[in-house]
Structure formats: structure tokens, C-alpha cells
């Protein structure tokens, strides 16, 4: 199974890169981890992954054994960071499957682009590895069901990178909500404003020598390299990304869903468009998305061209509106307001990613579900997919209460995706 770049280029795609091949499709028993052992991890994708390298290396309970990126230029900085923070020099690889080949590795950290999240997670579960996967949980709704099946079949701990699930401010605030602090909750509203620049009009260009663009595309059908795609603008193309709704909206929708204690909506709408720039971006920069749960509602508002002003942040990241008051919560503070807007209770907390990482590690050791178990993450991510479907079809989606899928044929056509030959995820 180990592949070097030469083997890949010479045409080993079908033979060596089949997800669910014999090498990685064998059921694996859960590995017992001693409480005194450090969890050995490999990090795939070194954009967001560089920050995760720092956090895992900072933990006294983990060691970063591998750093991996298809772009060789991005590896040295994470190697140096691991050495500085963790005290060890990690192995450097460009193909994450080398990490899966190493029996010493306990967990794969998936921080590659969205279209890689489920294929890489399923490969890791098939190989007997636990997985810390960055948000969103999947590139499309169908993949979400597959990744839950994979985690359960192989009895793997899979934690989604929705770190707010482990932060004291959110845990305490949601506890207040569930204890009835503002009565019955009628609506939750999340906002995300960010002054993103235009991505411009790209053009075909030679692939940089240090970049394995074919492996970067992986499960996505191949497209030509363009000069405004990598390493971030892929978010705004449906072929690889999930729009701002899947990119940042999932964080706040996840908190809203947690507070309301809901799973599947009855109707979904998404209105908006690309208003600020006329460039290559396919996804909207301005939207208002609503999810109705029959007596309760989640609203998510996005402006990805706009710097927030104080009034935008007055009630924190997510605001819950109840019969007897309002609760606003962010990463460092929550506050409860009476119906007249007066603060009646509040608290401040420290914020950071380390509690989420430690929760992942302890969940592996104790064979328990983590705070952001993959099924929790998939349910929140699927709301984002439904919102994107509503925007792309221009329709109000009605959700079948049995299948939890849209009843509209055009929306259903977006439930899954086409895969590059040999790359369709298989549990």
C-alpha cells in the first residue's frame, strides 16, 4: 500500500488508491491504550492543521509523529513547530496513507480540504485509527451517513473539530438553557461577518513543482489547476468546498442545535447571493438561512465581505430567544437578559482548542463518545448541506420526516456527489 509520488504518477490510482481496498477494509479490534501512554497522531493538511499540530504537541498526552501535506513547501514550518513545542522531530510525508501504514499511530488528524474529510476518515477507521476531523463533517449529506457507519463498525473514536462543544462558556450557557433559564426557547440566531477580499478571476497555470495536485484532488473528479484555487479559495467552489455555511456556519448552527435540542428540520430556506464581488466564487457571500423545527427556529446570517461593528456582536456569537428572556453566548462570555434587555446573570471564561483535544484523547483512552462525536457533527453539518441545497435550487425545502431528506428532486440530486474512479468511500 505505501505509495511514493513516482508510483502515483505512473498510474497506480486504481490499484493503490481504492478507498476500502483489501488493505484497509478489514475490521479492526479497538486498541487498548494505557492511561500512561501518549496518543500518537499524524496530522494531514497543514493550513488549519498547523494550528492543530501546535495544540496536539502542547498536550502532555499526545505526540505528533507525522506531519503531512501534498505541498512540500508547507511541511517544514510544522516540523519546526512540533520540535519546539512537543520536543520531538516528526516524520514528514506528502501521502497521508503512509501514516495509516504505521502501527504505532493511534489517530489521524484530518485537516485537509472538505472533499477529503470523509474519504480520509473512512480510510483511517478501516485502518484501525481514531480520527480527529476538522469541520464540516462531510462534503455532502450522503457522506455523513457513511462516516457514522464507519466509526460505529470499527468502534473508533471520531471527534469533529467543533471546539465550542468543549469550551466552558458554551457548556455552562447550554446548561443554563436546558435548566430553563429563559423558559421555552423559540429561536436561536447565529451570525458570521468577515471582510473577505475578492478571489479574482483565475486562469489555468502550471502546477507548482512542490505540489502534488493530483493527490490534492483525490476523491474529487479531476479539474485543471488554476492560480486562484489553492490553498484557501477552494472553499468557494462547490466541487471541493461547502460555502461559508459549511465553513464557519457549522460552528454556530451546532451550538444553536445543541441549545434547542433538535436534530431534523421540517423546512429549510436560504436567501442571498454573491453581492459584493463579481469574481470566480460560486458560493454566496450574503445569506440568511432558516431552519424550522415546528415551534422552534434556527436562523443563520452571513456577510462575508463585511467587518462586524459593535452592534453586530452585542449578543455574542449565538443568541437564544425564550419566553422569559434572552441568552447570548460566545467563546469567552455568556449573559442572560430579561425581557427588557437588562443583564440578570453573566460569566466570562477562557477560550482555546486544548480542552477539545484533551476530550478526544480521554475518549480514546476510556472508550467513550467525545463531546463532538461524529454523529453529532454530521447532524449539524447536514443542516448546512440543506441550507446550501435550498440556495442552489432557489426553493424552500420540505424535509421528509422519515428519510430526513428533501422531498424536492432538484435538491435530492445534490445529496451526494460523483467521485473520481477508484475513490468512492467504502465502509
Secondary structure, DSSP 4 states (H G I P E B T S, - for coil): ----HHHHHTT-HHHH--TT-GGG-S--PPPP--TTSPEEEEEE-SSHHHHHHHHHHH-TTEEEEEEE-SBGGGHHHHHHHHHHHHSS--EEES-THHHHH-TT--EEEE-S-GGGHHHHHHHHHHTT-EEEEPSSS-SSHHHHHHHHHHHHHTT--EEES-GGGG-HHHHHHHHHHHTTTTSSEEEEEEEEE--PPP-----B-PPPTTB-HHHHHTTSPP---BTT-TTTGGGGSTTT--HHIIIIIHHHHHHHHHHHT----SEEEEEEE--S--SS--S-SEEEEEEE-SS-EEEEEEETT-PPPGGGGTT-SEEEEESS-EEEE-SSEEEEE-TTS-EEEEEE----SHHHHHHHHHHHHHT---TTBHHHHHHHHHHHHHHHHHHHHTSPEEBPTTT-SBS-HHHHTTSS----TT-S---
